[in-house]
Amino acid sequence: MAQQAVTREQIEERVLKALVEFGADPDKVAPDAEFEALDIDSLDLVELAQIVEDEYGVQLEGKDMEGLRTVAQAVDLIASRVA
């Protein structure tokens, strides 16, 4: 059975939802928001990587997440690996 393609928009929606679940202010969560401004730390990013692996079958290493500053950068990385 073929798996349905995941769109960038679906990935973005899931990432934004996860950030709110991690305690980020829903009013500040947006693609251009910086993780630091959202009080998202490295442990939250590790948890996000686990969600990505569980839901999309994409493995992200710590080094993959280190340079990410914004939500959009994370979404772009995930989308490039899902494709």
HTML snippet that shows the backbone in 3Dmol.js (N, CA, C, O; Angstrom):
<script src="https://3Dmol.org/build/3Dmol-min.js"></script>
<div id="view" style="width:600px;height:400px;position:relative"></div>
<script>
const pdb = `
ATOM      1  N   MET A   1       0.853  -1.176   0.000  1.00  0.00           N
ATOM      2  CA  MET A   1       0.000   0.000   0.000  1.00  0.00           C
ATOM      3  C   MET A   1       0.900   1.241   0.000  1.00  0.00           C
ATOM      4  O   MET A   1       1.795   1.361   0.837  1.00  0.00           O
ATOM      5  N   ALA A   2       0.664   2.148  -0.926  1.00  0.00           N
ATOM      6  CA  ALA A   2       1.468   3.367  -1.040  1.00  0.00           C
ATOM      7  C   ALA A   2       1.092   4.353   0.056  1.00  0.00           C
ATOM      8  O   ALA A   2      -0.080   4.526   0.390  1.00  0.00           O
ATOM      9  N   GLN A   3       2.120   4.995   0.606  1.00  0.00           N
ATOM     10  CA  GLN A   3       1.884   5.993   1.641  1.00  0.00           C
ATOM     11  C   GLN A   3       1.584   7.327   0.970  1.00  0.00           C
ATOM     12  O   GLN A   3       2.248   7.710   0.007  1.00  0.00           O
ATOM     13  N   GLN A   4       0.584   8.029   1.482  1.00  0.00           N
ATOM     14  CA  GLN A   4       0.216   9.323   0.927  1.00  0.00           C
ATOM     15  C   GLN A   4       1.311  10.340   1.229  1.00  0.00           C
ATOM     16  O   GLN A   4       1.854  10.379   2.333  1.00  0.00           O
ATOM     17  N   ALA A   5       1.624  11.159   0.233  1.00  0.00           N
ATOM     18  CA  ALA A   5       2.671  12.171   0.395  1.00  0.00           C
ATOM     19  C   ALA A   5       2.268  13.182   1.469  1.00  0.00           C
ATOM     20  O   ALA A   5       1.104  13.566   1.582  1.00  0.00           O
ATOM     21  N   VAL A   6       3.243  13.593   2.237  1.00  0.00           N
ATOM     22  CA  VAL A   6       3.029  14.590   3.280  1.00  0.00           C
ATOM     23  C   VAL A   6       3.438  15.944   2.714  1.00  0.00           C
ATOM     24  O   VAL A   6       4.514  16.078   2.131  1.00  0.00           O
ATOM     25  N   THR A   7       2.587  16.939   2.884  1.00  0.00           N
ATOM     26  CA  THR A   7       2.891  18.269   2.364  1.00  0.00           C
ATOM     27  C   THR A   7       3.664  19.089   3.393  1.00  0.00           C
ATOM     28  O   THR A   7       3.653  18.791   4.587  1.00  0.00           O
ATOM     29  N   ARG A   8       4.325  20.116   2.904  1.00  0.00           N
ATOM     30  CA  ARG A   8       5.050  21.024   3.792  1.00  0.00           C
ATOM     31  C   ARG A   8       4.078  21.663   4.784  1.00  0.00           C
ATOM     32  O   ARG A   8       4.414  21.867   5.951  1.00  0.00           O
ATOM     33  N   GLU A   9       2.878  21.973   4.311  1.00  0.00           N
ATOM     34  CA  GLU A   9       1.870  22.596   5.178  1.00  0.00           C
ATOM     35  C   GLU A   9       1.480  21.668   6.323  1.00  0.00           C
ATOM     36  O   GLU A   9       1.292  22.119   7.453  1.00  0.00           O
ATOM     37  N   GLN A  10       1.358  20.378   6.035  1.00  0.00           N
ATOM     38  CA  GLN A  10       1.026  19.418   7.088  1.00  0.00           C
ATOM     39  C   GLN A  10       2.157  19.321   8.112  1.00  0.00           C
ATOM     40  O   GLN A  10       1.917  19.234   9.316  1.00  0.00           O
ATOM     41  N   ILE A  11       3.377  19.338   7.618  1.00  0.00           N
ATOM     42  CA  ILE A  11       4.529  19.296   8.525  1.00  0.00           C
ATOM     43  C   ILE A  11       4.553  20.542   9.395  1.00  0.00           C
ATOM     44  O   ILE A  11       4.755  20.461  10.607  1.00  0.00           O
ATOM     45  N   GLU A  12       4.346  21.699   8.766  1.00  0.00           N
ATOM     46  CA  GLU A  12       4.348  22.957   9.521  1.00  0.00           C
ATOM     47  C   GLU A  12       3.269  22.941  10.597  1.00  0.00           C
ATOM     48  O   GLU A  12       3.515  23.339  11.735  1.00  0.00           O
ATOM     49  N   GLU A  13       2.080  22.484  10.239  1.00  0.00           N
ATOM     50  CA  GLU A  13       0.975  22.423  11.200  1.00  0.00           C
ATOM     51  C   GLU A  13       1.344  21.535  12.388  1.00  0.00           C
ATOM     52  O   GLU A  13       1.050  21.879  13.533  1.00  0.00           O
ATOM     53  N   ARG A  14       1.984  20.397  12.122  1.00  0.00           N
ATOM     54  CA  ARG A  14       2.353  19.477  13.206  1.00  0.00           C
ATOM     55  C   ARG A  14       3.449  20.064  14.086  1.00  0.00           C
ATOM     56  O   ARG A  14       3.417  19.915  15.308  1.00  0.00           O
ATOM     57  N   VAL A  15       4.420  20.733  13.464  1.00  0.00           N
ATOM     58  CA  VAL A  15       5.498  21.353  14.233  1.00  0.00           C
ATOM     59  C   VAL A  15       4.934  22.453  15.129  1.00  0.00           C
ATOM     60  O   VAL A  15       5.282  22.531  16.307  1.00  0.00           O
ATOM     61  N   LEU A  16       4.072  23.294  14.584  1.00  0.00           N
ATOM     62  CA  LEU A  16       3.477  24.376  15.376  1.00  0.00           C
ATOM     63  C   LEU A  16       2.677  23.805  16.546  1.00  0.00           C
ATOM     64  O   LEU A  16       2.741  24.323  17.661  1.00  0.00           O
ATOM     65  N   LYS A  17       1.927  22.741  16.287  1.00  0.00           N
ATOM     66  CA  LYS A  17       1.143  22.101  17.348  1.00  0.00           C
ATOM     67  C   LYS A  17       2.065  21.561  18.443  1.00  0.00           C
ATOM     68  O   LYS A  17       1.783  21.714  19.631  1.00  0.00           O
ATOM     69  N   ALA A  18       3.162  20.931  18.037  1.00  0.00           N
ATOM     70  CA  ALA A  18       4.111  20.382  19.011  1.00  0.00           C
ATOM     71  C   ALA A  18       4.709  21.482  19.873  1.00  0.00           C
ATOM     72  O   ALA A  18       4.863  21.305  21.082  1.00  0.00           O
ATOM     73  N   LEU A  19       5.047  22.611  19.269  1.00  0.00           N
ATOM     74  CA  LEU A  19       5.647  23.708  20.030  1.00  0.00           C
ATOM     75  C   LEU A  19       4.687  24.235  21.091  1.00  0.00           C
ATOM     76  O   LEU A  19       5.105  24.567  22.200  1.00  0.00           O
ATOM     77  N   VAL A  20       3.414  24.310  20.756  1.00  0.00           N
ATOM     78  CA  VAL A  20       2.409  24.731  21.738  1.00  0.00           C
ATOM     79  C   VAL A  20       2.316  23.683  22.849  1.00  0.00           C
ATOM     80  O   VAL A  20       2.207  24.030  24.025  1.00  0.00           O
ATOM     81  N   GLU A  21       2.360  22.406  22.476  1.00  0.00           N
ATOM     82  CA  GLU A  21       2.339  21.332  23.475  1.00  0.00           C
ATOM     83  C   GLU A  21       3.543  21.425  24.412  1.00  0.00           C
ATOM     84  O   GLU A  21       3.454  21.043  25.579  1.00  0.00           O
ATOM     85  N   PHE A  22       4.671  21.935  23.901  1.00  0.00           N
ATOM     86  CA  PHE A  22       5.877  22.091  24.713  1.00  0.00           C
ATOM     87  C   PHE A  22       5.806  23.308  25.622  1.00  0.00           C
ATOM     88  O   PHE A  22       6.691  23.516  26.451  1.00  0.00           O
ATOM     89  N   GLY A  23       4.748  24.123  25.472  1.00  0.00           N
ATOM     90  CA  GLY A  23       4.574  25.270  26.352  1.00  0.00           C
ATOM     91  C   GLY A  23       4.781  26.625  25.715  1.00  0.00           C
ATOM     92  O   GLY A  23       4.725  27.645  26.402  1.00  0.00           O
ATOM     93  N   ALA A  24       5.020  26.659  24.407  1.00  0.00           N
ATOM     94  CA  ALA A  24       5.182  27.942  23.721  1.00  0.00           C
ATOM     95  C   ALA A  24       3.842  28.673  23.672  1.00  0.00           C
ATOM     96  O   ALA A  24       2.785  28.048  23.585  1.00  0.00           O
ATOM     97  N   ASP A  25       3.897  29.991  23.728  1.00  0.00           N
ATOM     98  CA  ASP A  25       2.704  30.834  23.664  1.00  0.00           C
ATOM     99  C   ASP A  25       2.077  30.692  22.278  1.00  0.00           C
ATOM    100  O   ASP A  25       2.717  31.028  21.281  1.00  0.00           O
ATOM    101  N   PRO A  26       0.836  30.197  22.195  1.00  0.00           N
ATOM    102  CA  PRO A  26       0.193  29.999  20.893  1.00  0.00           C
ATOM    103  C   PRO A  26       0.122  31.271  20.048  1.00  0.00           C
ATOM    104  O   PRO A  26       0.127  31.201  18.819  1.00  0.00           O
ATOM    105  N   ASP A  27       0.055  32.428  20.699  1.00  0.00           N
ATOM    106  CA  ASP A  27      -0.019  33.691  19.962  1.00  0.00           C
ATOM    107  C   ASP A  27       1.314  34.064  19.317  1.00  0.00           C
ATOM    108  O   ASP A  27       1.352  34.882  18.398  1.00  0.00           O
ATOM    109  N   LYS A  28       2.402  33.470  19.794  1.00  0.00           N
ATOM    110  CA  LYS A  28       3.730  33.786  19.257  1.00  0.00           C
ATOM    111  C   LYS A  28       4.254  32.721  18.298  1.00  0.00           C
ATOM    112  O   LYS A  28       5.225  32.951  17.576  1.00  0.00           O
ATOM    113  N   VAL A  29       3.610  31.562  18.293  1.00  0.00           N
ATOM    114  CA  VAL A  29       4.073  30.467  17.448  1.00  0.00           C
ATOM    115  C   VAL A  29       3.711  30.768  15.996  1.00  0.00           C
ATOM    116  O   VAL A  29       2.536  30.860  15.638  1.00  0.00           O
ATOM    117  N   ALA A  30       4.741  30.919  15.171  1.00  0.00           N
ATOM    118  CA  ALA A  30       4.579  31.220  13.749  1.00  0.00           C
ATOM    119  C   ALA A  30       5.824  30.732  13.025  1.00  0.00           C
ATOM    120  O   ALA A  30       6.860  30.525  13.655  1.00  0.00           O
ATOM    121  N   PRO A  31       5.741  30.545  11.711  1.00  0.00           N
ATOM    122  CA  PRO A  31       6.905  30.047  10.972  1.00  0.00           C
ATOM    123  C   PRO A  31       8.167  30.887  11.150  1.00  0.00           C
ATOM    124  O   PRO A  31       9.268  30.338  11.180  1.00  0.00           O
ATOM    125  N   ASP A  32       8.028  32.200  11.267  1.00  0.00           N
ATOM    126  CA  ASP A  32       9.218  33.052  11.376  1.00  0.00           C
ATOM    127  C   ASP A  32       9.693  33.240  12.819  1.00  0.00           C
ATOM    128  O   ASP A  32      10.670  33.948  13.062  1.00  0.00           O
ATOM    129  N   ALA A  33       9.012  32.616  13.765  1.00  0.00           N
ATOM    130  CA  ALA A  33       9.391  32.747  15.177  1.00  0.00           C
ATOM    131  C   ALA A  33      10.689  31.992  15.459  1.00  0.00           C
ATOM    132  O   ALA A  33      10.916  30.897  14.945  1.00  0.00           O
ATOM    133  N   GLU A  34      11.534  32.609  16.290  1.00  0.00           N
ATOM    134  CA  GLU A  34      12.769  31.953  16.714  1.00  0.00           C
ATOM    135  C   GLU A  34      12.485  31.096  17.942  1.00  0.00           C
ATOM    136  O   GLU A  34      11.712  31.479  18.820  1.00  0.00           O
ATOM    137  N   PHE A  35      13.120  29.935  17.985  1.00  0.00           N
ATOM    138  CA  PHE A  35      12.910  29.024  19.113  1.00  0.00           C
ATOM    139  C   PHE A  35      13.226  29.700  20.439  1.00  0.00           C
ATOM    140  O   PHE A  35      12.514  29.496  21.422  1.00  0.00           O
ATOM    141  N   GLU A  36      14.273  30.490  20.476  1.00  0.00           N
ATOM    142  CA  GLU A  36      14.660  31.175  21.713  1.00  0.00           C
ATOM    143  C   GLU A  36      13.538  32.087  22.208  1.00  0.00           C
ATOM    144  O   GLU A  36      13.259  32.133  23.406  1.00  0.00           O
ATOM    145  N   ALA A  37      12.900  32.806  21.300  1.00  0.00           N
ATOM    146  CA  ALA A  37      11.808  33.709  21.670  1.00  0.00           C
ATOM    147  C   ALA A  37      10.589  32.937  22.173  1.00  0.00           C
ATOM    148  O   ALA A  37       9.777  33.466  22.933  1.00  0.00           O
ATOM    149  N   LEU A  38      10.470  31.686  21.743  1.00  0.00           N
ATOM    150  CA  LEU A  38       9.348  30.845  22.167  1.00  0.00           C
ATOM    151  C   LEU A  38       9.671  30.050  23.432  1.00  0.00           C
ATOM    152  O   LEU A  38       8.848  29.265  23.902  1.00  0.00           O
ATOM    153  N   ASP A  39      10.874  30.256  23.984  1.00  0.00           N
ATOM    154  CA  ASP A  39      11.352  29.485  25.137  1.00  0.00           C
ATOM    155  C   ASP A  39      11.413  27.988  24.838  1.00  0.00           C
ATOM    156  O   ASP A  39      11.137  27.153  25.700  1.00  0.00           O
ATOM    157  N   ILE A  40      11.780  27.671  23.600  1.00  0.00           N
ATOM    158  CA  ILE A  40      11.984  26.284  23.189  1.00  0.00           C
ATOM    159  C   ILE A  40      13.475  25.996  23.314  1.00  0.00           C
ATOM    160  O   ILE A  40      14.300  26.670  22.697  1.00  0.00           O
ATOM    161  N   ASP A  41      13.813  24.989  24.117  1.00  0.00           N
ATOM    162  CA  ASP A  41      15.227  24.686  24.341  1.00  0.00           C
ATOM    163  C   ASP A  41      15.646  23.413  23.600  1.00  0.00           C
ATOM    164  O   ASP A  41      14.855  22.814  22.871  1.00  0.00           O
ATOM    165  N   SER A  42      16.883  23.022  23.798  1.00  0.00           N
ATOM    166  CA  SER A  42      17.428  21.869  23.073  1.00  0.00           C
ATOM    167  C   SER A  42      16.688  20.575  23.417  1.00  0.00           C
ATOM    168  O   SER A  42      16.554  19.697  22.564  1.00  0.00           O
ATOM    169  N   LEU A  43      16.217  20.452  24.636  1.00  0.00           N
ATOM    170  CA  LEU A  43      15.455  19.250  24.997  1.00  0.00           C
ATOM    171  C   LEU A  43      14.130  19.192  24.250  1.00  0.00           C
ATOM    172  O   LEU A  43      13.684  18.118  23.847  1.00  0.00           O
ATOM    173  N   ASP A  44      13.502  20.355  24.066  1.00  0.00           N
ATOM    174  CA  ASP A  44      12.271  20.405  23.279  1.00  0.00           C
ATOM    175  C   ASP A  44      12.551  20.002  21.832  1.00  0.00           C
ATOM    176  O   ASP A  44      11.745  19.308  21.212  1.00  0.00           O
ATOM    177  N   LEU A  45      13.687  20.433  21.296  1.00  0.00           N
ATOM    178  CA  LEU A  45      14.036  20.081  19.917  1.00  0.00           C
ATOM    179  C   LEU A  45      14.309  18.588  19.774  1.00  0.00           C
ATOM    180  O   LEU A  45      13.999  17.994  18.742  1.00  0.00           O
ATOM    181  N   VAL A  46      14.887  17.984  20.804  1.00  0.00           N
ATOM    182  CA  VAL A  46      15.081  16.532  20.792  1.00  0.00           C
ATOM    183  C   VAL A  46      13.721  15.838  20.775  1.00  0.00           C
ATOM    184  O   VAL A  46      13.521  14.862  20.052  1.00  0.00           O
ATOM    185  N   GLU A  47      12.800  16.346  21.571  1.00  0.00           N
ATOM    186  CA  GLU A  47      11.453  15.770  21.594  1.00  0.00           C
ATOM    187  C   GLU A  47      10.762  15.960  20.246  1.00  0.00           C
ATOM    188  O   GLU A  47      10.059  15.065  19.776  1.00  0.00           O
ATOM    189  N   LEU A  48      10.959  17.117  19.625  1.00  0.00           N
ATOM    190  CA  LEU A  48      10.402  17.361  18.292  1.00  0.00           C
ATOM    191  C   LEU A  48      10.978  16.358  17.289  1.00  0.00           C
ATOM    192  O   LEU A  48      10.250  15.835  16.445  1.00  0.00           O
ATOM    193  N   ALA A  49      12.274  16.095  17.379  1.00  0.00           N
ATOM    194  CA  ALA A  49      12.904  15.115  16.489  1.00  0.00           C
ATOM    195  C   ALA A  49      12.275  13.736  16.672  1.00  0.00           C
ATOM    196  O   ALA A  49      12.107  12.997  15.702  1.00  0.00           O
ATOM    197  N   GLN A  50      11.929  13.391  17.900  1.00  0.00           N
ATOM    198  CA  GLN A  50      11.294  12.099  18.169  1.00  0.00           C
ATOM    199  C   GLN A  50       9.899  12.043  17.553  1.00  0.00           C
ATOM    200  O   GLN A  50       9.508  11.018  16.994  1.00  0.00           O
ATOM    201  N   ILE A  51       9.153  13.132  17.653  1.00  0.00           N
ATOM    202  CA  ILE A  51       7.825  13.203  17.038  1.00  0.00           C
ATOM    203  C   ILE A  51       7.945  13.020  15.531  1.00  0.00           C
ATOM    204  O   ILE A  51       7.171  12.278  14.926  1.00  0.00           O
ATOM    205  N   VAL A  52       8.913  13.695  14.932  1.00  0.00           N
ATOM    206  CA  VAL A  52       9.131  13.606  13.482  1.00  0.00           C
ATOM    207  C   VAL A  52       9.443  12.164  13.083  1.00  0.00           C
ATOM    208  O   VAL A  52       8.917  11.656  12.093  1.00  0.00           O
ATOM    209  N   GLU A  53      10.296  11.518  13.857  1.00  0.00           N
ATOM    210  CA  GLU A  53      10.634  10.125  13.550  1.00  0.00           C
ATOM    211  C   GLU A  53       9.410   9.225  13.675  1.00  0.00           C
ATOM    212  O   GLU A  53       9.164   8.384  12.810  1.00  0.00           O
ATOM    213  N   ASP A  54       8.645   9.399  14.744  1.00  0.00           N
ATOM    214  CA  ASP A  54       7.460   8.571  14.971  1.00  0.00           C
ATOM    215  C   ASP A  54       6.405   8.775  13.889  1.00  0.00           C
ATOM    216  O   ASP A  54       5.804   7.809  13.418  1.00  0.00           O
ATOM    217  N   GLU A  55       6.176  10.022  13.494  1.00  0.00           N
ATOM    218  CA  GLU A  55       5.081  10.322  12.578  1.00  0.00           C
ATOM    219  C   GLU A  55       5.454  10.239  11.103  1.00  0.00           C
ATOM    220  O   GLU A  55       4.615   9.897  10.269  1.00  0.00           O
ATOM    221  N   TYR A  56       6.699  10.547  10.779  1.00  0.00           N
ATOM    222  CA  TYR A  56       7.091  10.613   9.365  1.00  0.00           C
ATOM    223  C   TYR A  56       8.189   9.625   8.997  1.00  0.00           C
ATOM    224  O   TYR A  56       8.556   9.525   7.826  1.00  0.00           O
ATOM    225  N   GLY A  57       8.718   8.899   9.967  1.00  0.00           N
ATOM    226  CA  GLY A  57       9.765   7.936   9.680  1.00  0.00           C
ATOM    227  C   GLY A  57      11.092   8.564   9.296  1.00  0.00           C
ATOM    228  O   GLY A  57      11.925   7.928   8.652  1.00  0.00           O
ATOM    229  N   VAL A  58      11.285   9.811   9.692  1.00  0.00           N
ATOM    230  CA  VAL A  58      12.499  10.556   9.365  1.00  0.00           C
ATOM    231  C   VAL A  58      13.325  10.702  10.631  1.00  0.00           C
ATOM    232  O   VAL A  58      12.841  11.194  11.650  1.00  0.00           O
ATOM    233  N   GLN A  59      14.571  10.271  10.554  1.00  0.00           N
ATOM    234  CA  GLN A  59      15.436  10.357  11.724  1.00  0.00           C
ATOM    235  C   GLN A  59      16.264  11.638  11.651  1.00  0.00           C
ATOM    236  O   GLN A  59      16.982  11.870  10.679  1.00  0.00           O
ATOM    237  N   LEU A  60      16.157  12.458  12.683  1.00  0.00           N
ATOM    238  CA  LEU A  60      16.947  13.679  12.794  1.00  0.00           C
ATOM    239  C   LEU A  60      17.908  13.517  13.958  1.00  0.00           C
ATOM    240  O   LEU A  60      17.509  13.126  15.055  1.00  0.00           O
ATOM    241  N   GLU A  61      19.154  13.812  13.719  1.00  0.00           N
ATOM    242  CA  GLU A  61      20.183  13.728  14.750  1.00  0.00           C
ATOM    243  C   GLU A  61      20.310  15.075  15.451  1.00  0.00           C
ATOM    244  O   GLU A  61      19.828  16.094  14.956  1.00  0.00           O
ATOM    245  N   GLY A  62      20.956  15.067  16.599  1.00  0.00           N
ATOM    246  CA  GLY A  62      21.194  16.308  17.330  1.00  0.00           C
ATOM    247  C   GLY A  62      21.903  17.343  16.486  1.00  0.00           C
ATOM    248  O   GLY A  62      21.587  18.531  16.546  1.00  0.00           O
ATOM    249  N   LYS A  63      22.875  16.883  15.689  1.00  0.00           N
ATOM    250  CA  LYS A  63      23.622  17.817  14.836  1.00  0.00           C
ATOM    251  C   LYS A  63      22.724  18.446  13.778  1.00  0.00           C
ATOM    252  O   LYS A  63      22.980  19.566  13.335  1.00  0.00           O
ATOM    253  N   ASP A  64      21.673  17.733  13.368  1.00  0.00           N
ATOM    254  CA  ASP A  64      20.726  18.290  12.401  1.00  0.00           C
ATOM    255  C   ASP A  64      19.955  19.454  13.014  1.00  0.00           C
ATOM    256  O   ASP A  64      19.619  20.423  12.333  1.00  0.00           O
ATOM    257  N   MET A  65      19.682  19.343  14.303  1.00  0.00           N
ATOM    258  CA  MET A  65      18.840  20.320  14.983  1.00  0.00           C
ATOM    259  C   MET A  65      19.635  21.512  15.519  1.00  0.00           C
ATOM    260  O   MET A  65      19.063  22.570  15.783  1.00  0.00           O
ATOM    261  N   GLU A  66      20.955  21.345  15.682  1.00  0.00           N
ATOM    262  CA  GLU A  66      21.784  22.369  16.326  1.00  0.00           C
ATOM    263  C   GLU A  66      21.708  23.742  15.670  1.00  0.00           C
ATOM    264  O   GLU A  66      21.623  24.752  16.370  1.00  0.00           O
ATOM    265  N   GLY A  67      21.738  23.798  14.362  1.00  0.00           N
ATOM    266  CA  GLY A  67      21.787  25.083  13.675  1.00  0.00           C
ATOM    267  C   GLY A  67      20.436  25.731  13.450  1.00  0.00           C
ATOM    268  O   GLY A  67      20.363  26.834  12.908  1.00  0.00           O
ATOM    269  N   LEU A  68      19.375  25.070  13.853  1.00  0.00           N
ATOM    270  CA  LEU A  68      18.037  25.603  13.598  1.00  0.00           C
ATOM    271  C   LEU A  68      17.705  26.721  14.577  1.00  0.00           C
ATOM    272  O   LEU A  68      17.823  26.562  15.792  1.00  0.00           O
ATOM    273  N   ARG A  69      17.290  27.850  14.025  1.00  0.00           N
ATOM    274  CA  ARG A  69      16.914  28.985  14.875  1.00  0.00           C
ATOM    275  C   ARG A  69      15.424  29.287  14.806  1.00  0.00           C
ATOM    276  O   ARG A  69      14.839  29.766  15.777  1.00  0.00           O
ATOM    277  N   THR A  70      14.805  29.008  13.653  1.00  0.00           N
ATOM    278  CA  THR A  70      13.397  29.364  13.482  1.00  0.00           C
ATOM    279  C   THR A  70      12.546  28.132  13.189  1.00  0.00           C
ATOM    280  O   THR A  70      13.045  27.069  12.818  1.00  0.00           O
ATOM    281  N   VAL A  71      11.259  28.317  13.370  1.00  0.00           N
ATOM    282  CA  VAL A  71      10.299  27.262  13.070  1.00  0.00           C
ATOM    283  C   VAL A  71      10.387  26.890  11.591  1.00  0.00           C
ATOM    284  O   VAL A  71      10.386  25.707  11.250  1.00  0.00           O
ATOM    285  N   ALA A  72      10.463  27.886  10.715  1.00  0.00           N
ATOM    286  CA  ALA A  72      10.517  27.627   9.274  1.00  0.00           C
ATOM    287  C   ALA A  72      11.739  26.793   8.901  1.00  0.00           C
ATOM    288  O   ALA A  72      11.651  25.929   8.029  1.00  0.00           O
ATOM    289  N   GLN A  73      12.872  27.041   9.546  1.00  0.00           N
ATOM    290  CA  GLN A  73      14.072  26.250   9.264  1.00  0.00           C
ATOM    291  C   GLN A  73      13.850  24.785   9.632  1.00  0.00           C
ATOM    292  O   GLN A  73      14.274  23.888   8.904  1.00  0.00           O
ATOM    293  N   ALA A  74      13.195  24.548  10.746  1.00  0.00           N
ATOM    294  CA  ALA A  74      12.905  23.172  11.160  1.00  0.00           C
ATOM    295  C   ALA A  74      11.955  22.509  10.172  1.00  0.00           C
ATOM    296  O   ALA A  74      12.160  21.360   9.780  1.00  0.00           O
ATOM    297  N   VAL A  75      10.920  23.232   9.774  1.00  0.00           N
ATOM    298  CA  VAL A  75       9.953  22.689   8.819  1.00  0.00           C
ATOM    299  C   VAL A  75      10.645  22.376   7.492  1.00  0.00           C
ATOM    300  O   VAL A  75      10.398  21.326   6.899  1.00  0.00           O
ATOM    301  N   ASP A  76      11.506  23.278   7.025  1.00  0.00           N
ATOM    302  CA  ASP A  76      12.233  23.050   5.771  1.00  0.00           C
ATOM    303  C   ASP A  76      13.099  21.794   5.856  1.00  0.00           C
ATOM    304  O   ASP A  76      13.127  20.989   4.925  1.00  0.00           O
ATOM    305  N   LEU A  77      13.802  21.630   6.973  1.00  0.00           N
ATOM    306  CA  LEU A  77      14.652  20.455   7.158  1.00  0.00           C
ATOM    307  C   LEU A  77      13.817  19.180   7.118  1.00  0.00           C
ATOM    308  O   LEU A  77      14.158  18.230   6.414  1.00  0.00           O
ATOM    309  N   ILE A  78      12.735  19.164   7.866  1.00  0.00           N
ATOM    310  CA  ILE A  78      11.876  17.976   7.923  1.00  0.00           C
ATOM    311  C   ILE A  78      11.293  17.682   6.548  1.00  0.00           C
ATOM    312  O   ILE A  78      11.296  16.534   6.105  1.00  0.00           O
ATOM    313  N   ALA A  79      10.794  18.710   5.870  1.00  0.00           N
ATOM    314  CA  ALA A  79      10.195  18.529   4.545  1.00  0.00           C
ATOM    315  C   ALA A  79      11.215  17.973   3.552  1.00  0.00           C
ATOM    316  O   ALA A  79      10.873  17.144   2.709  1.00  0.00           O
ATOM    317  N   SER A  80      12.459  18.425   3.648  1.00  0.00           N
ATOM    318  CA  SER A  80      13.486  17.935   2.722  1.00  0.00           C
ATOM    319  C   SER A  80      13.805  16.467   2.970  1.00  0.00           C
ATOM    320  O   SER A  80      14.186  15.749   2.046  1.00  0.00           O
ATOM    321  N   ARG A  81      13.652  16.025   4.193  1.00  0.00           N
ATOM    322  CA  ARG A  81      13.945  14.627   4.522  1.00  0.00           C
ATOM    323  C   ARG A  81      12.753  13.715   4.216  1.00  0.00           C
ATOM    324  O   ARG A  81      12.931  12.537   3.906  1.00  0.00           O
ATOM    325  N   VAL A  82      11.543  14.262   4.305  1.00  0.00           N
ATOM    326  CA  VAL A  82      10.344  13.468   4.038  1.00  0.00           C
ATOM    327  C   VAL A  82      10.205  13.221   2.543  1.00  0.00           C
ATOM    328  O   VAL A  82       9.744  12.161   2.120  1.00  0.00           O
ATOM    329  N   ALA A  83      10.606  14.205   1.747  1.00  0.00           N
ATOM    330  CA  ALA A  83      10.430  14.137   0.282  1.00  0.00           C
ATOM    331  C   ALA A  83      11.182  12.987  -0.336  1.00  0.00           C
ATOM    332  O   ALA A  83      11.132  12.799  -1.552  1.00  0.00           O
TER     333      ALA A  83
END
`;
const viewer = $3Dmol.createViewer("view");
viewer.addModel(pdb, "pdb");
viewer.setStyle({}, {cartoon: {color: "spectrum"}});
viewer.zoomTo();
viewer.render();
</script>
